[in-house]
Amino acid sequence: MAYSIQQSESLFKRAQLSIPGGVNSPVRAFKSVGGNPIFMKSAKGADMYDADGNQYIDYISSWGPMILGHGYKDVVEAIQQKVGEAISFGAPSEMEIMMAELIVSMAPNVDLIRMVSSGTEACMSAIRLARGYTGKNKIIKFDGCYHGHADAFLVKAGSGLATFNIQAVPGVTGGVASDTLVAPYNDYEAVEKLVNENDGQIAAIIIEPVAGNMGCILPKPGFLESLRKLCTEKKIVFVFDEVMTGFRLAAGGAQQVLGIDADLVTYGKVIGGGMPVGAFGGKKEIMQHIAPLGNVYQAGTLSGNPVAMTAGFTTLSILKNNPNIYKELEQKTTQLNEGLHKTLTAKGIAHTINQKGSMISVHFGAHAVTSFETAAKCEISLFNKFFHHMLSSGIYLPPSAYESWFLNNALSSSDIEKTIEAVSKF
Ligand SMILES: *Cc1c(COP(=O)(O)O)cnc(C)c1O
């Protein structure tokens, strides 16, 4: 049967009448890859099903959270049971302590942790805390890294903005933007220069320890180590944005895998098991400045929501108790990596594949991709064609050349073979 997306097309027409651009988050709109978004109806295991009944092998896993696969039995049952008890209290409950204790037991350098409802909130609050704690105003971020859509971060912010070629965001004041300094990823000298030029004014350096918002980009050996040393010397708070890498690269995230200590860590995505959850945590010395212990104010009506905590707690417990999951995920991703490389090479298509654990991306270009600049030099238009070819072959990739792919552990070896076979027909 021919690939038909009639229902999606009509839903998209209808959506645009009541939702800006028809979507609730811009990258879903397919604007960069062209065409119209596919509307999903259900998902199970490694597959998603759209409104027309088409089946797709899912390589975004809700941008990470569905790491165990869709509809994972234990998670679904735990949520169902919790909903029967309560949906929300607006008062403390034991599930929040269980969640905090679990994360403290999994993540290095987290003595105290505060729950929020998104990665954006987590990063925004971590920076406010770093400023409140140090009494300094400026922050350094990296070109191509995304830390959510709070004002301070919408400067050279990777995938979302790059996808739409947005240079400066209307609505972000010059004052806010001028407190955010930007260095190229993997360029330590540039950071050192910024720190020296702004001596005594840098509150925090925030980084994706493995970048996922300009495709997948790995830190060069020594880069994070040097930043760690610089932060310690200059009393700068080193913030690891582990919204993507946390609980994905390992139970203890990038800190554990790379062996680097952060002062503050932010989480999102996997931490909620598919529910809206984020968190920021770190050393007690810093975290104790958060209200009500300290004066750095931060709050949330639905923070620590019992149903969301249950989804996150169940997912994280499974990951903690089954370290094999990470080995399996990495094996599957390596199988994909090798298959893609072999097939694209046979077809004479220049490419660079970056992979860390179950994060992977294909850049169409022969050069090494180590920064936003090098990522942007790839053939974006070829990726867009590739995306649509894969989509109509039943493979759902991120609809942007600037996004990492995220594997889930429901993917089977034969799913990956099917994926490679679709690539061979490109
Ligand atoms: C997705 C993401 C965020 C923002 O999280 P939201 O839950 O979308 O607000 C922040 N940082 C990184 C590294 C991300 O990938």
The ligand as a MOL file (V3000), in Angstrom:
LIG
                    3D

  0  0  0     0  0            999 V3000
M  V30 BEGIN CTAB
M  V30 COUNTS 15 15 0 0 0
M  V30 BEGIN ATOM
M  V30 1 C 15.6260 19.5160 25.8980 0
M  V30 2 C 16.7290 20.2270 26.5670 0
M  V30 3 C 16.4930 21.2700 27.4870 0
M  V30 4 C 15.1200 21.8230 27.7330 0
M  V30 5 O 14.2540 20.9200 28.3060 0
M  V30 6 P 12.6560 21.1560 28.1590 0
M  V30 7 O 12.0830 20.0820 29.0080 0
M  V30 8 O 12.3520 21.0220 26.7080 0
M  V30 9 O 12.3740 22.5120 28.6750 0
M  V30 10 C 17.5680 21.7890 28.1620 0
M  V30 11 N 18.8140 21.3340 27.9540 0
M  V30 12 C 19.0820 20.3580 27.0770 0
M  V30 13 C 20.4750 19.8690 26.9130 0
M  V30 14 C 18.0480 19.7950 26.3330 0
M  V30 15 O 18.3290 18.8510 25.4300 0
M  V30 END ATOM
M  V30 BEGIN BOND
M  V30 1 1 1 2
M  V30 2 1 2 3
M  V30 3 2 2 14
M  V30 4 1 3 4
M  V30 5 2 3 10
M  V30 6 1 4 5
M  V30 7 1 5 6
M  V30 8 2 6 7
M  V30 9 1 6 8
M  V30 10 1 6 9
M  V30 11 1 10 11
M  V30 12 2 11 12
M  V30 13 1 12 13
M  V30 14 1 12 14
M  V30 15 1 14 15
M  V30 END BOND
M  V30 END CTAB
M  END
